[in-house]
Amino acid sequence: MQERKQWEQEKLRKLGIVIGIAILLIGGYFGYNYWKNSTAKPAGQGSSAVVADVMTVEKKPMQRRIVLSGQTVPKSQVDIAAKYQGRISEVRVELGDKVSAGQVLVVQDTTEAAMTVGQNAATYSQASADAQVTGITYDANFQKAKLAYENAQATYNRYQQLYSMGAISKQDLEIKALELASAKSTYDILMNQNTGATPASVESARAQAEKASYSMQYSQAQLDNLLLRTPRSGEIGFKQAEIGNIAQAGQKLLSVIDMSEVYVDYTISERDLAAFTVGQMIEVNVDSLGKAYTGKVTYISPASDINQQFTIRIQLNSPDDKLKAGMFVRSVVEAEVKADVIAVPKEAIMNRNGKTYLFVVNEKQEVKEQEVVLGATGDTVVEILKGIEVGNKIAITNISRLRDGIKLAPKSGGNLNESGTAPAKN
């Protein structure tokens, strides 16, 4: 009895498995047919056909536009930084203040620096006086020694004559010889000091004076550097200086921005480089102000950067107070007109896995992916360099619903109107 019950349970389990497999197969069959019928029915046999516009490829003129975006750049921006560590004792400006070149903006504590300047000035004054006295003393001693030597020489010569006449003793002559030798020694010592342009003693004193002068000038420069001045006129655009704060050496405290001249820097590709020349007039739009300014190209970089990009600079004519540094701006520049090019609407392009495709339509209204190579870009169209030919038909709408082999039910079935390409502007 127990065995029969187990056998029935096993039979029911196997039957359930068979039924489940059957359900899956039936569901898969109907699902496949539904998918097939909804996507691959011939045109005109049901609502599953994709409706799309079709255009015939032609060659037409095309205007290329270059869209630029960048920022406003001031004539100059100068950062004012502390040269030495020290407490800030005065801040003489606020954000937005107009300042003139040479104006003192921030003062650091000058007490110690001023004391050092005073001490070094006193040292220099003393050393300078010592050098002057040394020079005067040397000159006096030299002249005295020279005169003494000349007198001792004359006396000795006279005593030699007297000795030869027997008027004086040999001892008297020897005494005068010793006096002559002493005078000559003193004179020679001073003379040996004067072998150069300046006697050694005087030169040493003057060197000490020059050293003291350098120390005085250096300490004065340190004192002056505690008075932070602006080298240019402009407006305070950054301020991080407060009385009582300790400024570190090199710390940025202020920025002075000169907006008397306003520039715009744009980055362009090598392909667009030929569209710009120095002196060219360009309209610059500042969307945040709702205004447009005219400007002149003043600079084109002679070499590309690491990204193979070039920089052009435009100087705006008649800038006003509403313009600020770093504002977003844009320009649209009409580039060359290309005649007889194959161009298709941008919406007809499909990008996948780094490649670009169009859907080409055959006589049976079936589509096939065709890889293409793009050229110039216009407002609404893209130039096709390779992949399709004149006379080909392509789908230009509902691209996301298309794939190889699907049939179309075109709206127009013929050529797209002239809006499919961008005509050249006169």
Contacts in CASP RR format, 6 or more apart in sequence:
PFRMAT RR
TARGET T0000
AUTHOR 0000-0000-0000
METHOD contacts of the structure
MODEL  1
MQERKQWEQEKLRKLGIVIGIAILLIGGYFGYNYWKNSTAKPAGQGSSAV
VADVMTVEKKPMQRRIVLSGQTVPKSQVDIAAKYQGRISEVRVELGDKVS
AGQVLVVQDTTEAAMTVGQNAATYSQASADAQVTGITYDANFQKAKLAYE
NAQATYNRYQQLYSMGAISKQDLEIKALELASAKSTYDILMNQNTGATPA
SVESARAQAEKASYSMQYSQAQLDNLLLRTPRSGEIGFKQAEIGNIAQAG
QKLLSVIDMSEVYVDYTISERDLAAFTVGQMIEVNVDSLGKAYTGKVTYI
SPASDINQQFTIRIQLNSPDDKLKAGMFVRSVVEAEVKADVIAVPKEAIM
NRNGKTYLFVVNEKQEVKEQEVVLGATGDTVVEILKGIEVGNKIAITNIS
RLRDGIKLAPKSGGNLNESGTAPAKN
37 48 0 8 1.000
38 48 0 8 1.000
39 48 0 8 1.000
39 406 0 8 1.000
40 48 0 8 1.000
40 405 0 8 1.000
40 406 0 8 1.000
40 407 0 8 1.000
41 48 0 8 1.000
41 49 0 8 1.000
41 407 0 8 1.000
42 49 0 8 1.000
42 407 0 8 1.000
43 49 0 8 1.000
43 365 0 8 1.000
43 407 0 8 1.000
43 408 0 8 1.000
43 409 0 8 1.000
44 409 0 8 1.000
49 407 0 8 1.000
49 408 0 8 1.000
49 409 0 8 1.000
50 398 0 8 1.000
50 401 0 8 1.000
50 402 0 8 1.000
50 406 0 8 1.000
50 407 0 8 1.000
50 408 0 8 1.000
50 409 0 8 1.000
51 398 0 8 1.000
51 408 0 8 1.000
51 409 0 8 1.000
51 410 0 8 1.000
51 411 0 8 1.000
52 395 0 8 1.000
52 396 0 8 1.000
52 397 0 8 1.000
52 398 0 8 1.000
52 399 0 8 1.000
52 401 0 8 1.000
52 402 0 8 1.000
52 408 0 8 1.000
52 409 0 8 1.000
52 410 0 8 1.000
52 411 0 8 1.000
53 395 0 8 1.000
53 396 0 8 1.000
53 397 0 8 1.000
53 410 0 8 1.000
53 411 0 8 1.000
53 412 0 8 1.000
53 413 0 8 1.000
53 416 0 8 1.000
54 361 0 8 1.000
54 393 0 8 1.000
54 394 0 8 1.000
54 395 0 8 1.000
54 396 0 8 1.000
54 408 0 8 1.000
54 410 0 8 1.000
54 412 0 8 1.000
54 413 0 8 1.000
54 414 0 8 1.000
54 416 0 8 1.000
55 344 0 8 1.000
55 345 0 8 1.000
55 348 0 8 1.000
55 393 0 8 1.000
55 394 0 8 1.000
55 396 0 8 1.000
55 414 0 8 1.000
55 415 0 8 1.000
55 416 0 8 1.000
55 420 0 8 1.000
56 391 0 8 1.000
56 392 0 8 1.000
56 393 0 8 1.000
56 414 0 8 1.000
56 415 0 8 1.000
56 416 0 8 1.000
57 342 0 8 1.000
57 344 0 8 1.000
57 388 0 8 1.000
57 389 0 8 1.000
57 390 0 8 1.000
57 391 0 8 1.000
57 392 0 8 1.000
57 393 0 8 1.000
57 394 0 8 1.000
58 342 0 8 1.000
58 390 0 8 1.000
58 391 0 8 1.000
58 415 0 8 1.000
58 421 0 8 1.000
59 340 0 8 1.000
59 341 0 8 1.000
59 342 0 8 1.000
59 390 0 8 1.000
60 340 0 8 1.000
60 341 0 8 1.000
60 343 0 8 1.000
60 421 0 8 1.000
60 423 0 8 1.000
61 337 0 8 1.000
61 338 0 8 1.000
61 339 0 8 1.000
61 340 0 8 1.000
61 341 0 8 1.000
61 423 0 8 1.000
61 424 0 8 1.000
62 337 0 8 1.000
62 338 0 8 1.000
62 341 0 8 1.000
62 343 0 8 1.000
62 376 0 8 1.000
62 378 0 8 1.000
62 381 0 8 1.000
62 383 0 8 1.000
62 421 0 8 1.000
62 422 0 8 1.000
62 423 0 8 1.000
62 424 0 8 1.000
63 334 0 8 1.000
63 335 0 8 1.000
63 337 0 8 1.000
63 338 0 8 1.000
63 378 0 8 1.000
63 379 0 8 1.000
63 422 0 8 1.000
63 423 0 8 1.000
63 424 0 8 1.000
63 425 0 8 1.000
64 334 0 8 1.000
64 335 0 8 1.000
64 336 0 8 1.000
64 337 0 8 1.000
64 338 0 8 1.000
64 376 0 8 1.000
64 377 0 8 1.000
64 378 0 8 1.000
65 332 0 8 1.000
65 333 0 8 1.000
65 334 0 8 1.000
65 335 0 8 1.000
65 378 0 8 1.000
65 379 0 8 1.000
66 268 0 8 1.000
66 272 0 8 1.000
66 275 0 8 1.000
66 332 0 8 1.000
66 333 0 8 1.000
66 334 0 8 1.000
66 335 0 8 1.000
67 330 0 8 1.000
67 331 0 8 1.000
67 332 0 8 1.000
68 266 0 8 1.000
68 268 0 8 1.000
68 330 0 8 1.000
68 331 0 8 1.000
68 332 0 8 1.000
68 333 0 8 1.000
69 266 0 8 1.000
69 328 0 8 1.000
69 329 0 8 1.000
69 330 0 8 1.000
70 264 0 8 1.000
70 265 0 8 1.000
70 266 0 8 1.000
70 267 0 8 1.000
70 328 0 8 1.000
70 329 0 8 1.000
70 330 0 8 1.000
71 264 0 8 1.000
71 265 0 8 1.000
71 326 0 8 1.000
71 327 0 8 1.000
71 328 0 8 1.000
71 329 0 8 1.000
72 262 0 8 1.000
72 263 0 8 1.000
72 264 0 8 1.000
72 286 0 8 1.000
72 316 0 8 1.000
72 323 0 8 1.000
72 324 0 8 1.000
72 325 0 8 1.000
72 326 0 8 1.000
72 327 0 8 1.000
72 329 0 8 1.000
73 262 0 8 1.000
73 263 0 8 1.000
73 264 0 8 1.000
73 265 0 8 1.000
73 313 0 8 1.000
73 325 0 8 1.000
73 326 0 8 1.000
74 257 0 8 1.000
74 258 0 8 1.000
74 259 0 8 1.000
74 261 0 8 1.000
74 262 0 8 1.000
74 263 0 8 1.000
74 325 0 8 1.000
75 258 0 8 1.000
75 259 0 8 1.000
75 260 0 8 1.000
75 261 0 8 1.000
75 262 0 8 1.000
75 263 0 8 1.000
76 232 0 8 1.000
76 257 0 8 1.000
76 258 0 8 1.000
77 255 0 8 1.000
77 256 0 8 1.000
77 257 0 8 1.000
77 258 0 8 1.000
77 325 0 8 1.000
78 230 0 8 1.000
78 231 0 8 1.000
78 232 0 8 1.000
78 255 0 8 1.000
78 256 0 8 1.000
78 258 0 8 1.000
79 238 0 8 1.000
79 252 0 8 1.000
79 254 0 8 1.000
79 255 0 8 1.000
80 105 0 8 1.000
80 106 0 8 1.000
80 228 0 8 1.000
80 230 0 8 1.000
80 252 0 8 1.000
80 253 0 8 1.000
80 254 0 8 1.000
80 255 0 8 1.000
80 256 0 8 1.000
81 250 0 8 1.000
81 251 0 8 1.000
81 252 0 8 1.000
81 253 0 8 1.000
82 106 0 8 1.000
82 108 0 8 1.000
82 228 0 8 1.000
82 247 0 8 1.000
82 248 0 8 1.000
82 249 0 8 1.000
82 250 0 8 1.000
82 251 0 8 1.000
82 253 0 8 1.000
83 225 0 8 1.000
83 226 0 8 1.000
83 249 0 8 1.000
83 250 0 8 1.000
84 108 0 8 1.000
84 222 0 8 1.000
84 225 0 8 1.000
84 226 0 8 1.000
84 249 0 8 1.000
85 246 0 8 1.000
85 247 0 8 1.000
85 248 0 8 1.000
85 249 0 8 1.000
86 108 0 8 1.000
86 109 0 8 1.000
86 226 0 8 1.000
86 246 0 8 1.000
86 247 0 8 1.000
87 108 0 8 1.000
87 109 0 8 1.000
87 244 0 8 1.000
87 245 0 8 1.000
87 246 0 8 1.000
87 247 0 8 1.000
88 106 0 8 1.000
88 107 0 8 1.000
88 108 0 8 1.000
88 109 0 8 1.000
88 241 0 8 1.000
88 242 0 8 1.000
88 243 0 8 1.000
88 244 0 8 1.000
88 245 0 8 1.000
88 246 0 8 1.000
88 247 0 8 1.000
88 253 0 8 1.000
89 107 0 8 1.000
89 108 0 8 1.000
89 109 0 8 1.000
89 110 0 8 1.000
89 243 0 8 1.000
89 244 0 8 1.000
90 106 0 8 1.000
90 107 0 8 1.000
90 243 0 8 1.000
91 105 0 8 1.000
91 106 0 8 1.000
91 107 0 8 1.000
91 241 0 8 1.000
91 242 0 8 1.000
91 243 0 8 1.000
92 103 0 8 1.000
92 104 0 8 1.000
92 105 0 8 1.000
92 106 0 8 1.000
92 107 0 8 1.000
93 99 0 8 1.000
93 105 0 8 1.000
93 106 0 8 1.000
93 236 0 8 1.000
93 239 0 8 1.000
93 254 0 8 1.000
94 236 0 8 1.000
94 239 0 8 1.000
95 236 0 8 1.000
95 237 0 8 1.000
95 238 0 8 1.000
95 239 0 8 1.000
96 235 0 8 1.000
96 236 0 8 1.000
96 237 0 8 1.000
97 235 0 8 1.000
97 236 0 8 1.000
98 233 0 8 1.000
98 234 0 8 1.000
98 235 0 8 1.000
99 105 0 8 1.000
99 230 0 8 1.000
99 233 0 8 1.000
99 234 0 8 1.000
99 235 0 8 1.000
99 236 0 8 1.000
99 256 0 8 1.000
100 230 0 8 1.000
100 233 0 8 1.000
100 234 0 8 1.000
101 230 0 8 1.000
101 231 0 8 1.000
101 232 0 8 1.000
101 233 0 8 1.000
102 229 0 8 1.000
102 230 0 8 1.000
102 231 0 8 1.000
103 229 0 8 1.000
103 230 0 8 1.000
104 227 0 8 1.000
104 228 0 8 1.000
104 229 0 8 1.000
105 228 0 8 1.000
105 229 0 8 1.000
105 230 0 8 1.000
105 236 0 8 1.000
105 241 0 8 1.000
105 254 0 8 1.000
106 228 0 8 1.000
106 241 0 8 1.000
106 253 0 8 1.000
106 254 0 8 1.000
107 226 0 8 1.000
107 227 0 8 1.000
107 228 0 8 1.000
108 226 0 8 1.000
108 227 0 8 1.000
108 228 0 8 1.000
108 247 0 8 1.000
109 226 0 8 1.000
110 223 0 8 1.000
110 226 0 8 1.000
110 227 0 8 1.000
113 219 0 8 1.000
113 222 0 8 1.000
113 223 0 8 1.000
113 226 0 8 1.000
114 223 0 8 1.000
116 219 0 8 1.000
116 222 0 8 1.000
116 223 0 8 1.000
117 216 0 8 1.000
117 219 0 8 1.000
117 220 0 8 1.000
117 223 0 8 1.000
118 216 0 8 1.000
118 219 0 8 1.000
120 212 0 8 1.000
120 215 0 8 1.000
120 216 0 8 1.000
120 218 0 8 1.000
120 219 0 8 1.000
121 216 0 8 1.000
123 212 0 8 1.000
123 215 0 8 1.000
123 216 0 8 1.000
124 209 0 8 1.000
124 212 0 8 1.000
124 213 0 8 1.000
124 215 0 8 1.000
124 216 0 8 1.000
126 212 0 8 1.000
127 205 0 8 1.000
127 208 0 8 1.000
127 209 0 8 1.000
127 211 0 8 1.000
127 212 0 8 1.000
127 213 0 8 1.000
128 209 0 8 1.000
128 212 0 8 1.000
128 213 0 8 1.000
130 205 0 8 1.000
130 208 0 8 1.000
130 209 0 8 1.000
131 202 0 8 1.000
131 205 0 8 1.000
131 206 0 8 1.000
131 208 0 8 1.000
131 209 0 8 1.000
134 201 0 8 1.000
134 202 0 8 1.000
134 204 0 8 1.000
134 205 0 8 1.000
135 199 0 8 1.000
135 201 0 8 1.000
135 202 0 8 1.000
135 205 0 8 1.000
138 190 0 8 1.000
138 193 0 8 1.000
138 199 0 8 1.000
138 201 0 8 1.000
138 202 0 8 1.000
141 190 0 8 1.000
142 190 0 8 1.000
142 191 0 8 1.000
142 194 0 8 1.000
145 183 0 8 1.000
145 186 0 8 1.000
145 187 0 8 1.000
145 189 0 8 1.000
145 190 0 8 1.000
146 187 0 8 1.000
148 183 0 8 1.000
148 186 0 8 1.000
148 187 0 8 1.000
149 180 0 8 1.000
149 183 0 8 1.000
149 184 0 8 1.000
149 186 0 8 1.000
149 187 0 8 1.000
151 183 0 8 1.000
152 176 0 8 1.000
152 179 0 8 1.000
152 180 0 8 1.000
152 182 0 8 1.000
152 183 0 8 1.000
152 184 0 8 1.000
153 180 0 8 1.000
153 183 0 8 1.000
153 184 0 8 1.000
155 176 0 8 1.000
155 179 0 8 1.000
155 180 0 8 1.000
156 173 0 8 1.000
156 176 0 8 1.000
156 177 0 8 1.000
156 179 0 8 1.000
156 180 0 8 1.000
159 168 0 8 1.000
159 172 0 8 1.000
159 173 0 8 1.000
159 176 0 8 1.000
160 173 0 8 1.000
162 168 0 8 1.000
162 172 0 8 1.000
162 173 0 8 1.000
163 169 0 8 1.000
163 170 0 8 1.000
163 172 0 8 1.000
163 173 0 8 1.000
190 199 0 8 1.000
193 199 0 8 1.000
193 200 0 8 1.000
193 201 0 8 1.000
198 206 0 8 1.000
228 253 0 8 1.000
228 254 0 8 1.000
230 254 0 8 1.000
230 256 0 8 1.000
232 256 0 8 1.000
232 258 0 8 1.000
233 256 0 8 1.000
233 258 0 8 1.000
233 260 0 8 1.000
234 256 0 8 1.000
234 257 0 8 1.000
234 258 0 8 1.000
234 259 0 8 1.000
234 260 0 8 1.000
235 256 0 8 1.000
235 257 0 8 1.000
235 258 0 8 1.000
235 259 0 8 1.000
236 254 0 8 1.000
236 255 0 8 1.000
236 256 0 8 1.000
236 257 0 8 1.000
237 254 0 8 1.000
237 255 0 8 1.000
237 256 0 8 1.000
237 257 0 8 1.000
238 252 0 8 1.000
238 254 0 8 1.000
238 255 0 8 1.000
239 253 0 8 1.000
239 254 0 8 1.000
239 255 0 8 1.000
240 252 0 8 1.000
240 253 0 8 1.000
240 254 0 8 1.000
241 247 0 8 1.000
241 253 0 8 1.000
241 254 0 8 1.000
247 253 0 8 1.000
257 325 0 8 1.000
259 319 0 8 1.000
259 323 0 8 1.000
259 324 0 8 1.000
259 325 0 8 1.000
261 315 0 8 1.000
261 319 0 8 1.000
262 315 0 8 1.000
262 316 0 8 1.000
262 319 0 8 1.000
262 323 0 8 1.000
263 298 0 8 1.000
263 313 0 8 1.000
263 314 0 8 1.000
263 315 0 8 1.000
263 316 0 8 1.000
264 284 0 8 1.000
264 295 0 8 1.000
264 313 0 8 1.000
264 314 0 8 1.000
264 316 0 8 1.000
264 329 0 8 1.000
264 331 0 8 1.000
265 311 0 8 1.000
265 312 0 8 1.000
265 313 0 8 1.000
265 314 0 8 1.000
266 311 0 8 1.000
266 312 0 8 1.000
266 313 0 8 1.000
266 314 0 8 1.000
266 331 0 8 1.000
267 309 0 8 1.000
267 310 0 8 1.000
267 311 0 8 1.000
268 276 0 8 1.000
268 309 0 8 1.000
268 310 0 8 1.000
268 311 0 8 1.000
268 312 0 8 1.000
269 308 0 8 1.000
269 309 0 8 1.000
269 310 0 8 1.000
270 304 0 8 1.000
270 308 0 8 1.000
270 310 0 8 1.000
272 335 0 8 1.000
273 300 0 8 1.000
273 310 0 8 1.000
274 336 0 8 1.000
275 333 0 8 1.000
275 335 0 8 1.000
275 336 0 8 1.000
276 297 0 8 1.000
276 300 0 8 1.000
276 312 0 8 1.000
276 333 0 8 1.000
277 297 0 8 1.000
277 300 0 8 1.000
278 297 0 8 1.000
278 298 0 8 1.000
278 299 0 8 1.000
278 300 0 8 1.000
279 296 0 8 1.000
279 297 0 8 1.000
279 298 0 8 1.000
280 296 0 8 1.000
280 297 0 8 1.000
281 294 0 8 1.000
281 295 0 8 1.000
281 296 0 8 1.000
281 297 0 8 1.000
282 294 0 8 1.000
282 295 0 8 1.000
282 296 0 8 1.000
282 297 0 8 1.000
282 314 0 8 1.000
282 331 0 8 1.000
282 333 0 8 1.000
283 292 0 8 1.000
283 293 0 8 1.000
283 294 0 8 1.000
283 295 0 8 1.000
283 331 0 8 1.000
283 332 0 8 1.000
284 292 0 8 1.000
284 293 0 8 1.000
284 294 0 8 1.000
284 295 0 8 1.000
284 314 0 8 1.000
284 316 0 8 1.000
284 329 0 8 1.000
284 330 0 8 1.000
284 331 0 8 1.000
285 291 0 8 1.000
285 292 0 8 1.000
285 329 0 8 1.000
285 330 0 8 1.000
285 331 0 8 1.000
286 292 0 8 1.000
286 293 0 8 1.000
286 323 0 8 1.000
286 327 0 8 1.000
286 328 0 8 1.000
286 329 0 8 1.000
287 328 0 8 1.000
287 329 0 8 1.000
287 330 0 8 1.000
288 327 0 8 1.000
288 328 0 8 1.000
289 322 0 8 1.000
289 323 0 8 1.000
289 327 0 8 1.000
291 322 0 8 1.000
293 316 0 8 1.000
293 317 0 8 1.000
293 318 0 8 1.000
293 319 0 8 1.000
293 323 0 8 1.000
294 316 0 8 1.000
294 317 0 8 1.000
295 314 0 8 1.000
295 315 0 8 1.000
295 316 0 8 1.000
295 317 0 8 1.000
296 314 0 8 1.000
296 315 0 8 1.000
296 317 0 8 1.000
297 312 0 8 1.000
297 313 0 8 1.000
297 314 0 8 1.000
298 313 0 8 1.000
298 314 0 8 1.000
298 315 0 8 1.000
299 311 0 8 1.000
299 312 0 8 1.000
299 313 0 8 1.000
300 310 0 8 1.000
300 311 0 8 1.000
300 312 0 8 1.000
300 313 0 8 1.000
301 310 0 8 1.000
301 311 0 8 1.000
301 312 0 8 1.000
304 310 0 8 1.000
305 311 0 8 1.000
314 331 0 8 1.000
316 323 0 8 1.000
334 425 0 8 1.000
335 376 0 8 1.000
337 424 0 8 1.000
337 425 0 8 1.000
338 376 0 8 1.000
338 383 0 8 1.000
339 424 0 8 1.000
341 376 0 8 1.000
341 383 0 8 1.000
342 383 0 8 1.000
342 384 0 8 1.000
342 388 0 8 1.000
342 389 0 8 1.000
342 390 0 8 1.000
343 378 0 8 1.000
343 381 0 8 1.000
343 382 0 8 1.000
343 383 0 8 1.000
343 384 0 8 1.000
343 420 0 8 1.000
343 421 0 8 1.000
343 422 0 8 1.000
344 358 0 8 1.000
344 381 0 8 1.000
344 382 0 8 1.000
344 384 0 8 1.000
344 388 0 8 1.000
344 394 0 8 1.000
344 396 0 8 1.000
344 420 0 8 1.000
344 421 0 8 1.000
345 380 0 8 1.000
345 381 0 8 1.000
345 382 0 8 1.000
345 396 0 8 1.000
345 416 0 8 1.000
345 420 0 8 1.000
346 377 0 8 1.000
346 380 0 8 1.000
346 381 0 8 1.000
346 382 0 8 1.000
347 396 0 8 1.000
347 397 0 8 1.000
347 399 0 8 1.000
348 358 0 8 1.000
348 359 0 8 1.000
348 394 0 8 1.000
348 395 0 8 1.000
348 396 0 8 1.000
348 397 0 8 1.000
348 399 0 8 1.000
349 356 0 8 1.000
349 357 0 8 1.000
349 358 0 8 1.000
349 374 0 8 1.000
349 382 0 8 1.000
349 399 0 8 1.000
350 356 0 8 1.000
350 357 0 8 1.000
350 358 0 8 1.000
350 359 0 8 1.000
350 369 0 8 1.000
350 399 0 8 1.000
351 357 0 8 1.000
355 371 0 8 1.000
356 371 0 8 1.000
356 372 0 8 1.000
356 373 0 8 1.000
356 374 0 8 1.000
357 369 0 8 1.000
357 370 0 8 1.000
357 371 0 8 1.000
357 372 0 8 1.000
358 369 0 8 1.000
358 370 0 8 1.000
358 372 0 8 1.000
358 384 0 8 1.000
358 387 0 8 1.000
358 388 0 8 1.000
358 394 0 8 1.000
358 395 0 8 1.000
359 367 0 8 1.000
359 368 0 8 1.000
359 369 0 8 1.000
359 370 0 8 1.000
359 394 0 8 1.000
359 395 0 8 1.000
359 399 0 8 1.000
359 402 0 8 1.000
360 367 0 8 1.000
360 368 0 8 1.000
360 369 0 8 1.000
360 370 0 8 1.000
360 388 0 8 1.000
360 392 0 8 1.000
360 393 0 8 1.000
360 394 0 8 1.000
361 367 0 8 1.000
361 393 0 8 1.000
361 394 0 8 1.000
361 395 0 8 1.000
361 408 0 8 1.000
361 410 0 8 1.000
362 368 0 8 1.000
362 393 0 8 1.000
364 407 0 8 1.000
365 407 0 8 1.000
365 408 0 8 1.000
365 409 0 8 1.000
365 410 0 8 1.000
366 405 0 8 1.000
366 406 0 8 1.000
366 407 0 8 1.000
366 408 0 8 1.000
367 395 0 8 1.000
367 402 0 8 1.000
367 403 0 8 1.000
367 404 0 8 1.000
367 405 0 8 1.000
367 406 0 8 1.000
367 407 0 8 1.000
367 408 0 8 1.000
368 404 0 8 1.000
368 405 0 8 1.000
369 403 0 8 1.000
369 404 0 8 1.000
370 387 0 8 1.000
370 388 0 8 1.000
371 387 0 8 1.000
372 384 0 8 1.000
372 385 0 8 1.000
372 386 0 8 1.000
372 387 0 8 1.000
372 388 0 8 1.000
373 384 0 8 1.000
373 385 0 8 1.000
373 386 0 8 1.000
373 387 0 8 1.000
374 382 0 8 1.000
374 383 0 8 1.000
374 384 0 8 1.000
374 385 0 8 1.000
375 382 0 8 1.000
375 383 0 8 1.000
375 384 0 8 1.000
375 385 0 8 1.000
376 382 0 8 1.000
376 383 0 8 1.000
377 383 0 8 1.000
378 422 0 8 1.000
379 422 0 8 1.000
380 419 0 8 1.000
380 420 0 8 1.000
380 422 0 8 1.000
381 420 0 8 1.000
381 421 0 8 1.000
381 422 0 8 1.000
388 394 0 8 1.000
393 414 0 8 1.000
395 402 0 8 1.000
395 408 0 8 1.000
396 416 0 8 1.000
396 420 0 8 1.000
397 411 0 8 1.000
END
